[in-house]
């Protein structure tokens, strides 16, 4: 009798231990995993551990924004790079291309999404729901550059970035704003003094090191790893755009200081010229963009943007730069079709090419073509009456976006070095008398065109 009692006791103890173990497993799977990032996810062919946690955090974030009707789209460069390789299969398969967690389980610290500011305004409710779901969050604000101008440096702050952290993964939500040049802009990520710099590894973020400018993307709703998400219709085009997206803001404070020293010309002639120059620049940008020719503000037009955030009224022309490698034979007929007849053509594609088109009244468009050497970049000039050649040397530069006269347009990222090369250390002082053959700081004599080539290299209309 005593022996039977021991067996019963042992059986009861074993059963109790098993029930307790099953309860622990159930509690961990359905409560802790919901709060801290599931390890046992329901994604097809799910992977264990950290890989599955990433997928789970993304799923919870998508559920969070869906519950608040917030339209976001995926801009994570790592994931878009993987998606791009399978884009045709993803487009054609409503359930995604693979039974495995291939994309959202990829190793990374963040997953990055974009939000258009005008599509959403109610952040308080979102943060409350996020906290209930276990997310920690951080909001980064900075001043709104769209409100800056010569008469008002507002300093009004707007949300630029949100970060939602759950377990060991974080969602970076980049806020995009529509600018007057009909493009999208996001601001830099700058932490305020009181913010926790260890909240996430900020240095690893793909967006926020500097402001960026993008075209409005066409979006595609797809299924990736069992999750419905919007992505740019052409991931490869977006990734290419991202690699050249850096944006420079106009320097309104410096421009205001400039005009305090040198009052702006508000005469009727100046106002009319600026109006015509703006129209000509918009037409030139449209024409070159349609041809796929990359260009930037050069010479006096670049100086006007950098120094005074406006067209210099006494310049009497619009100046653009184009790398000679981007030259296309269609440029001249395209401008003529746009109503801008060729005024002169100097040089040739191999050497010192320069085009000038006649705009409205006496306003002309000059396009200078730039040639790259080992340690510098240069463009050429030709004196029509003598055949003399000149060369203008610049340090090597890259291109950034800016907004100028309500247009998204390129400028040299290293603008100060570019301007100083052309106008010297006194570039801040206006000069109304300018000789293109001797005034520039970077001009060099470059020989003379052979007389037998003049008919080809000196064409005036």
C-alpha positions as CSV (number, residue, x, y, z in Angstrom):
1,X,0.0,0.0,0.0
2,X,2.8,2.3,0.9
3,X,4.6,1.5,-2.5
4,X,1.4,2.4,-4.5
5,X,1.1,5.8,-2.7
6,X,4.7,6.7,-3.7
7,X,4.0,5.9,-7.4
8,X,0.9,8.0,-7.3
9,X,2.8,10.9,-5.7
10,X,5.5,10.6,-8.3
11,X,3.0,10.6,-11.1
12,X,1.2,13.6,-9.8
13,X,4.5,15.5,-9.4
14,X,5.5,14.6,-13.0
15,X,2.1,15.7,-14.3
16,X,2.2,18.9,-12.4
17,X,5.7,19.7,-13.7
18,X,4.6,19.0,-17.3
19,X,1.6,21.2,-17.0
20,X,3.7,24.0,-15.5
21,X,6.2,23.7,-18.3
22,X,3.5,23.8,-21.0
23,X,2.0,26.9,-19.3
24,X,5.5,28.6,-19.4
25,X,5.8,27.9,-23.1
26,X,2.3,29.1,-23.8
27,X,2.9,32.3,-21.8
28,X,6.2,33.0,-23.5
29,X,4.9,32.4,-27.0
30,X,1.6,34.3,-26.8
31,X,2.4,37.1,-24.3
32,X,6.1,37.9,-24.0
33,X,6.7,37.4,-27.7
34,X,3.8,39.8,-28.5
35,X,5.4,42.4,-26.2
36,X,9.1,42.0,-27.0
37,X,9.3,40.7,-30.5
38,X,8.3,37.2,-31.4
39,X,10.8,34.4,-31.7
40,X,8.1,31.9,-32.8
41,X,6.6,33.8,-35.8
42,X,4.0,32.6,-38.2
43,X,5.9,33.6,-41.3
44,X,6.2,30.8,-43.8
45,X,9.4,28.8,-43.4
46,X,10.2,31.1,-40.5
47,X,13.7,31.2,-39.1
48,X,14.4,31.2,-35.4
49,X,16.0,33.9,-33.2
50,X,17.0,37.3,-34.4
51,X,16.0,36.8,-38.0
52,X,12.4,36.1,-37.0
53,X,12.3,39.0,-34.5
54,X,13.0,41.4,-37.4
55,X,10.0,40.1,-39.3
56,X,7.8,40.2,-36.3
57,X,8.7,43.8,-35.5
58,X,7.9,44.9,-39.1
59,X,4.6,43.0,-38.9
60,X,3.6,44.7,-35.7
61,X,4.6,48.1,-37.0
62,X,2.6,47.6,-40.2
63,X,-0.4,46.6,-38.0
64,X,0.2,49.8,-35.9
65,X,0.1,52.2,-38.8
66,X,-2.7,50.3,-40.5
67,X,-4.9,50.7,-37.4
68,X,-4.4,54.5,-37.7
69,X,-4.8,54.6,-41.5
70,X,-1.3,55.9,-42.1
71,X,0.0,55.2,-45.7
72,X,3.7,54.4,-45.6
73,X,6.0,52.8,-48.1
74,X,9.2,50.8,-47.8
75,X,12.4,52.7,-48.7
76,X,14.9,50.4,-46.9
77,X,17.9,50.2,-49.3
78,X,19.0,46.7,-48.2
79,X,15.5,45.2,-48.6
80,X,14.8,47.0,-51.8
81,X,18.1,45.8,-53.2
82,X,17.0,42.2,-52.5
83,X,13.5,42.8,-53.7
84,X,14.8,44.3,-57.0
85,X,16.4,41.0,-57.9
86,X,13.1,39.3,-57.7
87,X,10.8,42.1,-58.7
88,X,9.2,40.4,-61.7
89,X,8.3,37.4,-59.6
90,X,7.1,39.5,-56.7
91,X,4.8,41.5,-59.1
92,X,3.3,38.4,-60.6
93,X,2.8,36.5,-57.4
94,X,0.1,37.7,-55.0
95,X,1.6,35.7,-52.2
96,X,5.2,36.6,-52.7
97,X,8.0,34.6,-54.4
98,X,9.4,32.4,-51.7
99,X,8.2,30.2,-48.8
100,X,11.2,31.4,-46.8
101,X,11.5,34.6,-44.8
102,X,14.0,36.1,-47.4
103,X,13.6,39.9,-47.1
104,X,12.4,41.1,-43.8
105,X,14.6,38.5,-42.0
106,X,17.8,39.8,-43.6
107,X,20.4,41.0,-41.0
108,X,20.1,44.7,-40.2
109,X,19.5,47.0,-37.3
110,X,16.6,49.0,-38.8
111,X,13.8,48.8,-41.3
112,X,13.1,52.1,-43.1
113,X,9.8,53.4,-44.2
114,X,8.6,56.7,-45.7
115,X,5.6,58.8,-44.7
116,X,4.2,61.8,-46.7
117,X,3.5,64.5,-44.2
118,X,0.2,65.7,-45.7
119,X,-1.3,62.3,-45.4
120,X,-1.3,62.1,-41.6
121,X,-1.5,64.5,-38.7
122,X,-2.6,62.6,-35.5
123,X,0.5,61.4,-33.9
124,X,-0.6,61.4,-30.2
125,X,-3.0,58.5,-30.7
126,X,-0.3,56.6,-32.7
127,X,2.2,56.9,-29.9
128,X,-0.3,55.7,-27.3
129,X,-1.1,52.6,-29.3
130,X,2.6,52.0,-30.0
131,X,3.4,52.0,-26.3
132,X,0.5,49.5,-25.6
133,X,2.1,47.2,-28.3
134,X,5.5,47.4,-26.5
135,X,7.2,50.0,-28.8
136,X,9.5,52.7,-27.5
137,X,9.6,55.7,-29.7
138,X,11.5,58.9,-30.5
139,X,10.5,62.0,-32.5
140,X,13.1,64.2,-34.1
141,X,12.1,67.8,-35.0
142,X,13.9,70.5,-36.8
143,X,13.1,73.8,-38.5
144,X,10.9,74.0,-41.6
145,X,13.0,75.4,-44.4
146,X,9.9,76.0,-46.6
147,X,9.0,78.9,-44.3
148,X,12.4,80.6,-44.6
149,X,12.8,83.5,-46.8
150,X,14.5,86.9,-47.1
151,X,11.8,88.5,-44.9
152,X,11.2,85.7,-42.4
153,X,13.6,83.2,-40.8
154,X,10.8,81.5,-38.9
155,X,12.5,78.7,-37.1
156,X,9.2,76.8,-36.8
157,X,9.9,73.2,-36.1
158,X,8.3,70.2,-37.9
159,X,8.7,66.4,-37.4
160,X,11.4,65.0,-39.6
161,X,12.0,61.5,-38.3
162,X,10.3,58.9,-36.0
163,X,12.0,55.8,-34.6
164,X,10.0,53.0,-33.1
165,X,12.0,50.3,-31.2
166,X,10.9,46.9,-30.1
167,X,13.2,44.2,-28.7
168,X,16.4,44.4,-30.7
169,X,15.0,45.9,-33.9
170,X,13.9,49.4,-34.8
171,X,11.7,51.0,-37.5
172,X,13.0,54.3,-38.9
173,X,10.1,56.4,-40.3
174,X,11.3,59.2,-42.6
175,X,8.9,62.1,-43.1
176,X,8.8,63.5,-46.6
177,X,7.5,67.0,-47.4
178,X,6.3,68.4,-50.7
179,X,8.3,71.5,-51.8
180,X,7.3,74.2,-54.2
181,X,9.5,72.7,-57.0
182,X,7.0,69.8,-57.1
183,X,9.4,67.3,-55.5
184,X,9.7,65.5,-52.1
185,X,12.2,66.6,-49.4
186,X,13.3,65.0,-46.2
187,X,15.4,66.8,-43.5
188,X,18.5,65.8,-41.6
189,X,18.4,63.8,-38.4
190,X,20.0,66.0,-35.7
191,X,19.6,64.9,-32.1
192,X,18.8,67.6,-29.5
193,X,21.0,67.8,-26.4
194,X,18.6,66.1,-24.1
195,X,18.0,63.0,-26.4
196,X,19.3,59.5,-25.7
197,X,22.2,59.0,-28.1
198,X,22.2,55.3,-27.3
199,X,18.5,54.7,-28.1
200,X,19.6,53.1,-31.4
201,X,22.8,53.0,-33.4
202,X,22.1,56.3,-35.2
203,X,25.3,56.2,-37.3
204,X,23.9,53.1,-39.1
205,X,20.8,54.9,-40.4
206,X,20.5,55.1,-44.1
207,X,18.6,58.4,-44.1
208,X,19.2,61.6,-42.1
209,X,22.9,62.2,-42.4
210,X,22.0,65.1,-44.7
211,X,18.7,66.3,-46.3
212,X,17.5,64.6,-49.5
213,X,15.4,65.5,-52.5
214,X,13.4,62.9,-54.5
215,X,10.8,62.8,-57.3
216,X,7.4,61.7,-56.3
217,X,7.5,57.9,-56.6
218,X,4.9,55.7,-58.2
219,X,4.0,53.0,-55.6
220,X,3.2,49.3,-55.9
221,X,1.4,47.1,-53.4
222,X,3.1,43.8,-53.0
223,X,3.3,40.8,-50.7
224,X,6.8,40.2,-49.2
225,X,7.4,37.4,-46.6
226,X,3.6,37.2,-46.0
227,X,3.4,41.0,-45.4
228,X,1.5,43.5,-47.6
229,X,3.6,46.6,-48.1
230,X,3.9,49.4,-50.6
231,X,7.2,49.8,-52.4
232,X,8.5,52.1,-55.2
233,X,7.4,50.6,-58.5
234,X,11.0,50.6,-59.7
235,X,13.2,49.8,-56.7
236,X,16.4,50.1,-58.8
237,X,15.4,53.7,-59.9
238,X,14.7,54.7,-56.3
239,X,18.1,53.2,-55.2
240,X,19.9,55.1,-57.9
241,X,18.0,58.3,-56.9
242,X,18.9,57.7,-53.3
243,X,22.6,57.6,-54.1
244,X,22.5,61.1,-55.5
245,X,19.8,62.7,-53.3
246,X,21.8,65.0,-51.1
247,X,20.2,68.5,-50.8
248,X,21.6,71.9,-50.0
249,X,19.4,74.6,-48.6
250,X,19.6,78.2,-49.8
251,X,21.6,80.3,-47.3
252,X,18.9,82.9,-46.4
253,X,20.8,84.2,-43.3
254,X,23.9,84.9,-45.4
255,X,21.8,86.4,-48.2
256,X,20.1,88.7,-45.8
257,X,23.5,89.9,-44.5
258,X,24.6,90.4,-48.0
259,X,21.6,92.6,-48.8
260,X,22.2,94.7,-45.7
261,X,25.6,95.6,-47.1
262,X,24.5,95.8,-50.8
263,X,20.8,96.7,-51.1
264,X,18.9,94.7,-53.7
265,X,18.1,96.2,-57.0
266,X,14.3,96.6,-56.9
267,X,14.0,98.5,-60.2
268,X,11.5,97.6,-62.8
269,X,14.3,96.4,-65.1
270,X,15.7,94.1,-62.4
271,X,12.3,92.7,-61.6
272,X,11.6,92.0,-65.3
273,X,15.0,90.4,-65.9
274,X,14.5,88.1,-62.9
275,X,11.1,87.1,-64.2
276,X,12.5,86.3,-67.6
277,X,15.5,84.5,-66.2
278,X,13.3,82.3,-64.0
279,X,11.1,81.4,-67.0
280,X,14.2,80.6,-69.1
281,X,15.7,78.4,-66.4
282,X,12.5,76.5,-66.1
283,X,12.3,75.9,-69.8
284,X,16.0,74.9,-70.0
285,X,15.5,72.5,-67.1
286,X,12.4,70.9,-68.8
287,X,14.3,70.5,-72.1
288,X,17.4,69.0,-70.6
289,X,15.5,66.7,-68.2
290,X,13.4,65.4,-71.1
291,X,16.7,64.5,-72.8
292,X,18.1,62.9,-69.7
293,X,21.0,65.3,-69.6
294,X,22.3,66.1,-66.1
295,X,23.1,69.8,-65.5
296,X,23.8,72.3,-62.8
297,X,23.8,76.0,-62.0
298,X,27.1,77.5,-63.1
299,X,29.0,80.8,-63.2
300,X,26.9,83.9,-62.3
301,X,23.7,81.9,-61.8
302,X,25.4,79.6,-59.3
303,X,27.0,82.7,-57.6
304,X,23.5,84.3,-57.4
305,X,22.1,81.2,-55.7
306,X,24.9,80.8,-53.2
307,X,25.4,84.5,-52.3
308,X,22.0,86.0,-52.4
309,X,19.4,83.2,-53.0
310,X,18.3,84.9,-56.3
311,X,19.2,85.7,-59.8
312,X,21.8,88.5,-60.1
313,X,19.9,91.2,-62.0
314,X,22.9,92.7,-63.8
315,X,24.1,89.3,-65.1
316,X,21.8,89.4,-68.2
317,X,22.0,85.7,-68.8
318,X,21.4,82.2,-67.3
319,X,24.5,79.9,-67.0
320,X,24.4,76.1,-66.8
321,X,27.1,73.5,-66.7
322,X,27.0,70.0,-68.3
323,X,29.7,67.3,-68.2
324,X,30.9,66.6,-71.8
325,X,30.3,62.9,-71.2
326,X,26.5,63.7,-71.0
327,X,26.5,65.7,-74.2
328,X,23.8,64.6,-76.7
329,X,23.5,65.7,-80.3
330,X,19.8,66.2,-79.7
331,X,20.4,69.2,-77.4
332,X,20.5,71.9,-80.1
333,X,17.3,70.7,-82.0
334,X,15.5,70.2,-78.6
335,X,16.1,73.8,-77.6
336,X,15.2,75.1,-81.0
337,X,12.0,73.1,-80.8
338,X,11.3,74.7,-77.4
339,X,11.5,78.1,-79.0
340,X,15.1,79.0,-78.1
341,X,17.2,79.5,-81.3
342,X,20.9,78.9,-81.3
343,X,22.9,82.1,-80.8
344,X,26.4,80.7,-81.1
345,X,28.3,77.5,-80.9
346,X,32.0,77.6,-80.0
347,X,34.5,74.7,-79.9
348,X,33.7,71.1,-80.5
349,X,32.8,68.1,-78.5
350,X,36.4,67.1,-78.1
351,X,37.5,70.5,-76.9
352,X,36.0,73.6,-75.3
353,X,32.3,73.2,-76.4
354,X,30.0,76.0,-75.5
355,X,26.4,76.7,-76.6
356,X,24.4,79.8,-76.3
357,X,20.6,80.1,-77.0
358,X,18.5,83.2,-77.3
359,X,15.7,83.6,-74.8
360,X,13.1,86.3,-74.5
361,X,14.4,89.8,-75.4
362,X,18.1,90.1,-74.5
363,X,18.2,87.3,-72.0
364,X,20.3,84.4,-73.2
365,X,21.1,80.8,-72.0
366,X,24.7,79.8,-71.9
367,X,25.6,76.1,-71.6
368,X,29.2,75.4,-70.7
369,X,30.6,71.8,-71.2
370,X,33.0,70.5,-68.6
371,X,36.0,68.2,-69.2
372,X,37.5,66.0,-66.5
373,X,41.2,65.6,-66.0
374,X,43.1,63.6,-63.3
375,X,43.2,66.4,-60.7
376,X,40.8,69.1,-62.0
377,X,37.7,69.9,-64.2
378,X,37.7,72.6,-66.8
379,X,35.5,74.3,-69.3
380,X,36.6,76.3,-72.3
381,X,35.9,79.7,-73.9
382,X,36.5,81.1,-77.4
383,X,37.0,84.7,-78.6
384,X,35.1,84.8,-81.9
385,X,37.1,87.7,-83.6
386,X,40.6,86.2,-82.8
387,X,40.0,82.5,-82.4
388,X,41.8,82.6,-79.1
389,X,41.0,79.8,-76.6
390,X,40.7,80.1,-72.9
391,X,40.4,77.5,-70.1
392,X,38.7,77.8,-66.7
393,X,40.0,75.4,-64.1
394,X,37.9,74.1,-61.1
395,X,38.7,71.6,-58.3
396,X,36.8,68.4,-58.7
397,X,33.2,68.5,-57.4
398,X,30.1,66.4,-57.0
399,X,26.5,67.5,-57.5
400,X,23.8,68.1,-55.0
401,X,20.1,69.2,-55.3
402,X,18.8,72.6,-54.3
403,X,15.7,74.7,-54.8
404,X,16.1,77.8,-56.8
405,X,13.3,80.0,-58.2
406,X,10.8,77.2,-57.4
407,X,12.8,74.6,-59.3
408,X,14.6,71.5,-58.1
409,X,18.0,71.8,-59.7
410,X,21.7,70.7,-59.2
411,X,24.5,72.8,-57.9
412,X,28.1,71.7,-57.0
413,X,28.1,70.3,-53.5
414,X,31.4,72.0,-52.9
415,X,29.8,75.3,-53.8
416,X,32.2,77.6,-52.0
417,X,35.3,76.1,-53.6
418,X,33.5,76.2,-57.0
419,X,32.5,79.9,-56.6
420,X,35.9,80.9,-55.3
421,X,37.7,79.2,-58.2
422,X,35.7,81.3,-60.6
423,X,35.3,84.6,-58.7
424,X,38.2,84.6,-56.2
425,X,38.2,85.2,-52.4
426,X,36.2,88.5,-52.9
427,X,33.2,86.7,-54.4
428,X,31.0,88.3,-51.8
429,X,31.5,91.8,-53.3
430,X,29.3,92.5,-56.3
431,X,31.1,93.3,-59.5
432,X,29.1,94.9,-62.4
433,X,32.0,95.2,-64.8
434,X,33.2,91.7,-65.8
435,X,35.5,90.6,-68.6
436,X,35.1,86.9,-69.3
437,X,38.7,86.7,-70.7
438,X,40.5,88.3,-67.8
439,X,38.3,88.8,-64.7
440,X,37.8,85.1,-63.6
441,X,40.4,83.9,-61.1
442,X,40.7,80.5,-62.8
443,X,41.1,81.6,-66.4
444,X,44.1,80.5,-68.5
445,X,45.1,81.2,-72.1
446,X,44.7,77.9,-74.0
447,X,46.2,78.6,-77.5
448,X,44.3,79.5,-80.6
449,X,42.0,77.6,-83.0
450,X,43.6,76.8,-86.4
451,X,42.2,79.1,-89.0
452,X,41.1,76.1,-91.1
453,X,38.8,75.0,-88.2
454,X,37.1,78.4,-87.7
455,X,34.0,77.5,-89.8
456,X,33.4,74.6,-87.4
457,X,34.4,75.9,-84.0
458,X,33.2,79.5,-84.3
459,X,29.6,79.5,-85.4
460,X,27.5,82.7,-84.8
461,X,23.8,83.0,-85.7
